[in-house]
Amino acid sequence: MKKDRPVTRERILSTIGLSFRAGLLTSGFDAVELAMRSGAVGLLILSQDGSTKQKEKLERVAKDEDVSFRYFGSAEELGRAIGKDSRIAIAILDQGMGSKLSELIDELDKIDKSAKKAE
């Protein structure tokens, strides 16, 4: 029986990179906002750092357009995952891939929270 790989930051970043190479991802403030308004986004990922004003605006648009979103990683990590400069936001354009990344990010958050409780 095949074992599931453990959830790690690297696994999530690798999956983001795979999404980019498959053409299932857009990045950059304007492109992400346009994709959300057109209803093409399965998941919005916002960096944990970067411009608060821009992230808050994208979060508002996501709520208005009923787009699921998560905070994950730094702008540098997100950019590096797709071979670009820093990115405060990326949009996954596929519902299935968006759901998978949501699950991975949520699972990593649970792992991190239980590790902090154990300390």
N, C-alpha and C positions, 0 to 999 in steps of 0.2 A: 504494500500500500504506500502511495506517495505521501510524504510528509510536506505540510505547508512550510514555506520559508518563513522565518521570523520577520515580523514587521520592524523595519529600521528606517531611519531617515534616508539612508542610501537607497533602500528599495523604493521608497516613495519618489525620490529624485530621479531614479532610473526609469520608473514608470512615467513620470512627467516627460523625460527625454524621449522615451518610446512614443508617447502621444504626439510630440512635436514631429518626429521623423515620419510618423504615419499621416501627418497632415490633419491631426485631430485637435490642434491647439492654436490659439492666437495669443499674442501678448502685446503689451503696450497699452497705455491708458485709453486712447481714442479707439483703437481696434477692439479692445475688450468691451468698452461701453457700447459701441455700435453692434457688436455681436449679441450682447444681452438684449438690446432694444429690438433686435430682429428675431429674437426667440431661438437663437441657435446654440445656446450655452447649456451644457449639462452640469457644469460645476465651475464656480469662480474660486480661484485660489489667490488669496491676498498675503503678501509677505508680512511678517510680524514687525518689520521695521519700515522705514521709508516715510513718505509724506502722509501724515494723519489726515489732512484735508482731502487728498485724492482718494485714500482708502475709504474714508467716510462717504464720499460721493458715490463711489462704486458700490459700496454696501447698500446705500439708499436705492440705487438703480436695481440692484439684485433683488431687494425686497419688493420694489414696485413691479418687477418683471417675474416674480416668483422663481428666482434662480437660487439654487442652493449655493452656499459659500462656506469656505473654511479659511482659517489663518494657518499658514505653515511656512516655516523656514524664513530665511533672510532674502532680501532682494537680490543679493549677490548669488546665493545658492540657487534661486529660481532661474536667474539669468544663465548661470553656469550649466544648469541641467539641460538647457535648450541651445547652448552654444552662443549666447548673446551677452550683452552687457546687463547690468542689474535690471531686474523687473519687479515692480511692486505688485503687479497683477498679471495673472495668466488665466485664460478661459479655455476649459476643456469643451470641445465642440461635439462630443459624443456622449449620449446619456449613459451607456454602459460603462465606458471608461470613467466618466464622472462619478458614477456610483461606486465603482471599484476604488477610486482614489479617496472618496469620502470615507469609505469603510477603513481603508488603510490609515488615513490620518486620524480618524476617531480611535482606532485600536492603539495607535502609537500614543495618543493623548492619555488613554486609560493606563497604558504601561508606565508612562512617565509619572502620572499621578499616584499610582500605587507604589512606585519606587520612592517618591518623595515622602509618602506616609510611613514607609518602612524605615526611613532615616531617623 
